[in-house]
């Protein structure tokens, strides 16, 4: 088709594929499209949107004519949107020379984007905006067409091997020019010393853009990465936004706001309160969002680690290094580090305390282990020993110190508030402990902390203003920037750029964090014992639930108060797996923080002090006082999370206890009246029978008396009912009101009628069976009481 017609339908086509920005139009719903459910649509969509497919060919065709398309600023991430609306330009070069004021009668600000940028903006933001799509709980995010396309675009535009493929061109031998700089439509103040594009020195001073094809095409790689990072990671709160700004930048923004408010009387600028809170954004990332970010992190590590070794001669390097190689060198510190750190902090602080946090955890651990994505493979060995972290990664660890230390403390605070008896929560603690216990990793983190805490003897105080983010002043990994050899300066620059000059650093291997680790170790010990008690309880329950025990006439555990756990439904195998996770996690924590055996023994003793004589049930942590036991904060935590409990038992008359759910309420009341009448009528006769020393006396004492209940009732401040004044021998018929007893009687009558015994014969069978039962229990278990059964 002619370019004019293609230009007219391009915006409609992009919106019909990725959906509208307001989420009303779902589009092709690539996030729910999978090969197993819709193989034809899945393959067609991937072929159509492939980097070399028809859609990209259309993009490049329109790119050659320098068409521009408007993208509303109101749909950008909160901090960017608020700053542009206040006419303060973001530091990212992606927005430079693109902001357009609306024409007369227009609504809102727009970004004037070229076709490639417009397409990628819609593709990236559809992960955030499409929240009204159909339920995706049956869809695996990693198998969706959207996830596969993200992976395809990353491999195409950020290749680990070779160079970026040139775009298909309809003109033989021609090339699609990169975007040319345009004059800004409105003067903007910048809230940072924004870095220019990596290609400025390659393109801006060349007579022809076709002179260096590699330099010409890397703009797609840089643009793609900037769009992904801005759309997926540039969401944070007002506090984070203020913390990111250096003092001189804050002063500059303040001056600009004052000047704007004094000039524009007809349309005054936003008030300070409204302007500040405009940066606050309600941002709730989904699990699918986090999985896509993890894919980005893993690919960037592989992309950065594919950097060719630098030649020994610096002069040779300056002439031979390609723009793509330079991009690999600075891609993580300049484009990703800051926003990913803020994104992870937001997730650690706001994600629900459930197993879905596993996605965030794995994304964090993927960033912490770039050596997993290095081209060299670990040597094959029969011994399953963890591979030691090489010293060449010390610089990465030091320049990402907060990613290791502060986020580890954030995870500790989460772990202390979760139920570690759950196998999924135990697995997360195990995963973190295993990663940080890799040989040589803890030592390198400790070295980074020591470098940060070194006194600043060499660096003058006037250089404090140089502590800024790599995005504000260029990467310190780039050979073009002034060589910085002081490792301490690098670590301080990293910490101060992310947290500000007034940041109070909390040492990962300091006393405060060590106490948190000890608390976590204590909770692990308690969780292990709780899991063991649940396992024993489940085993006992299964053993007691035999077929013939179901026909007992006694009610089932009147005073039982076991609350249960998700392990009951999972099975014994998962309980064993949970115990293994917790045991290995405790072992790894001891390796990381050098916990001694004496400390572990002391914790185990604290956890076991409240065990009963069977070693199965534990009381919550409490302190004995004059008024009885008082719960400690730890004891409250144990009760709330179901780790421990008090054994609550009914202390009153068993005849007057509340009607249970397994009892028939009408029968309970009727049988109570009947037993009360019998006890009142035959009280003297039962007293005489129980005083005899022969077999009849033993039988009556076993079934008609309960010395322990008499003792409880006499000293109980609760049970003072007139109906319970008779504490001597008495008859109890309440067991007949149990549904189990009624069903058992009906089954006996059914079986008896099956053999033509008749009602009289059934009654004889029941009485005979109960008499034999009574005789056996009287002879062999005279001290055994029915209420303890």
GILIN-V652875 format. One line per field, one symbol per residue. psi: psi as a letter, one per 20 degrees, with the letter a starting at -180 (. if undefined). Layout:
psi = ???
//
This chain:
psi = qqhgghhhigghgghigirrhijgohbilhhjoqhhhmhghghgghhhjqhjahghhgghghhhjlqqqppphijrqggggghhhjkopripihipkippqqrpirorqqpoqrggggghggggihhghmijrrpkijpohijrhgghgggghghgimqipbrppqqppiopirqoqrpqqqpqippqqpkrmqqrqhjgihghjqhpiihnhghhiihhggggghgggghhilorrgggghhhprghghhghggggghghhgnhgnqrqqgghggihippoonqrhgghhghhgggghhghghijpqppqhohhhhhhhpqhhghhhhjgghghhgghhggggggghhiqqmaiiihggghgghghimhihjqhqqqqpqhplqqpqpqiijhggghikghhgghhghhhghghijroihphhhhhggggghggijppighhhghghhhhhiqqnhhpqhijhiinrqhihkqqiipihrppoiohhhgghggghhhirhkpopophkagghhhhhhgghghggghghghghgggggghghhilrghihjqiqqomhjpkphrrihhigrhghghgghgghghghgghhggjlprhgggggghhhhjhjqahikhpqqqprppahjbppprhhhgghghjjhrqqnpqpiaphhjqqprhjqogghggghggghggghhhkggghgghiiqjahgghgghgiiqnhhhggghhjpigolqhijhnjbqrppjhhiiphggghgghhghghghhjlhrgghghggghgghgggggghgghlhipqhii.
//
